[in-house]
Amino acid sequence: MPKQVNSSYLQLFMRESDTAAMLDIDRLPDVSDVDAIALFDWMSSKRSFSTADVSGQRWIKTCSAGYITELFLHTDGSLEEFTLFNRLPTKGSWKLEQGVLDIEIFKGSNTYRSRVIANKSVNIHSAIEYKNGELHSYLKLAHIMPVAQSA
């Protein structure tokens, strides 16, 4: 697994295990300094995203500060983001790398990047977000299932 993906998993583990509020990638401890059993248990609750999980799908994204948006991940790798209540639009892109969803969103002069790690048991996934290259927020993303069409 590439170092960047490994670092994303460790960074998210540190946040979700209450070991640290949030650590920048360059401040992460060596894996040997981390509770291996807790890390293994946490990793076993995660899975890889597939293209079918994300391509052409809608998501609700929220951050630890309470900002809520809707994302639509187009099949061509572009994305649209709308604030949930007043529908202000922004644009960006997405891609899958080793089962991790990479998202990049442009809002004015700001660039937001996150690497979303999938949960096995629920369709609520999580990420650490960077704003203009600096550690910014903890995210939760919930996959919105399409409404079944009646015959």
Secondary structure, 3 states (H helix, E strand, C coil): CCHHHHHHHHHHHHHHCCCCCCCCHHHCCCHHHCCHHHHHHHHCCEECCCHHHHCCEEEEEEECCCCEEEEEECCCCEEEEEECCCCCEEEEEEEEECCEEEEEEEECCEEEEEEEEEECCCCEEEEEEEECCEEEEEEEEEEECCCCCCC
